[in-house]
């Protein structure tokens, strides 16, 4: 058997090992410090791809770069993502590093479906989310106006999409749809007609509006009027609706089968 090493030799070996480990750690720390501080890794380029219809790459960089901190290794990508998603029209941003000094940002913009409320700068996108645009010049075409309590834009948009096709027999479209207090629905047609839909499940409201749109032209014709003469319609009547034409008020109920 080999004789154990003397205590002083073992102590020297342990000390040497500790010194070597300390030196290695110091070298690693120095290397990390050099990497973190070296200007070579500062973010100097930001490339933008995806939807940039409402924001140019230059304006995006100028508007966001002052909110970013850190270099290639230390930049907080989650914070960078949030910074880009705060830019008007931006719905989603994907931020990635590109060695050694770049960020690549892929953007998706909101696609507006309607205006929201009486504000000129609040819109509803195709997913039912409300977003601010700062300055809207209306270049998206004629958008309907949706009105309702905060947080229910998606519900109002869904109802608009259910009702909208049924306005075609009237030769017009829904210009404004409002969800009022206690769940009452009110629509304004592009012709100017005010339509009270009342309360109810979506299928019930669609059925009321479809019945009105399918028969209003015939009802107006009985009084020698066109559908453009409709001032208002109240669809809250059981089995029918009340119609006001210019100078005339009438109530229509669907014909009942004989029996």
PyMOL commands that set and color helices and strands:
alter all, ss='L'
color gray80, all
select helices_A, chain A and resi 7-37+39-41+57-67+77-85+153-170+181-183+202-222+227-229
alter helices_A, ss='H'
color red, helices_A
select strands_A, chain A and resi 45-50+90-98+102-109+112-116+122-125+130-132+144-147+174-179+185-189+194-198+230-234+240-245+248-253
alter strands_A, ss='S'
color yellow, strands_A
deselect
rebuild
show_as cartoon
